[in-house]
Amino acid sequence: MNESTHAGHHAHTAAHRGHGGAPEGLQITEDGYTFAPETARLTAGAAADYRFRILGPDGAAVTALAEVHGKKIHLIVVRRDLTAFWHLHPVEDGAGTWTVPLDLAEAGEYRVLVDFQPEGAAGLTLGADLAVAGDYRPRPVPEPAAVSAVDGYEVVLDGELVPGQANRIALAVHRNGEPVTDLQPYLGAYGHLVALRLGDLAYLHVHPDGGATRPGPEIAFHAAVPGPGTYRLFLDFKHAGEVRTAQFTATAS
């Protein structure tokens, strides 16, 4: 993919919307589809496979899924206090059971969100809880800040979250004080932004603004959060062959 890559649909905002405009990710079943985890409990520090199926309106495992940004399923795993986050891509066994390895170092209550689009239907995001046994030590959500440091990079956030309104948010990537202008496409875009609301974990997954976008330093999105509250923003970006995740706390009021 070259530098004038088409960043595509700027969100699962339009296609992924619950009944009556309800936030995504809060339900385990919607529109006849059900997220059916086979794994409900793990132990902190012990690697294990997380297994699940997606059941269709007929109760059978769904195997016909459309690829969205290069993958049939985007799986988000997040601690309920929003202090840990993973964006993963499970594999399917050919009969409708999906598997992804998990090694969660810390105990606590987690939420697993499965983002998918059945062929011929609208996209959905369903969610289920995951308990991780061990010595649980809750942490406060970090205070709002405009800069996130990750692996020697600094990402600067510009823009505000506005409830119910698609507002522009720009994130600029720097390294060693210099703007990064050679970001690499990751899953068909120069960035993927996930927003989760503290408390209920209402979910929003957006991609950069449509049209030809430049490979940095700025990645721009239009994000419409579902309502007021404190949100954690997670930006996946790829540079020098590695995907990194910048994390922010922001308030929509």
Summary of the structure (lengths in Angstrom):
residues: 253
radius of gyration: 17.7
end to end distance: 38.6
largest distance: 55.2
contacts: 827
relative contact order: 0.21
helix: 1%
strand: 50%
